[in-house]
Amino acid sequence: MSQARQIIEQAAQRIAQDTDRVRQVGAVFRFVVDGNDGGNWLVDLKHEPGIRETGGDSDCVVALSADDFVALFDGRVSAQELFFTGRLRVTGDMGCAVKLDSLPGVLR
């Protein structure tokens, strides 16, 4: 099973390889991932594509557990399912949050 930090590292490499494609997502996410192997990552798919371990300005903040983060990016659960079961919390632009289900495909 992939760990949250491994997923972030792999996603950062993919973003660097194809910044034009990921820029089409047109959003900046901040992931606040709680638990073992969690962290606070700014995923910029809009201005300067890349991932930084930091807070900062984002279109939306997505908070979830490390286990749910891994399940989301492994494709075992959808963002919508996590949201409606209260396991994923979003603050900020809800239109940005709608793009969450497309991220695993974009970042793989």
Summary of the structure (lengths in Angstrom):
residues: 108
radius of gyration: 12.3
end to end distance: 15.2
largest distance: 34.5
contacts: 323
relative contact order: 0.21
helix: 43%
strand: 27%
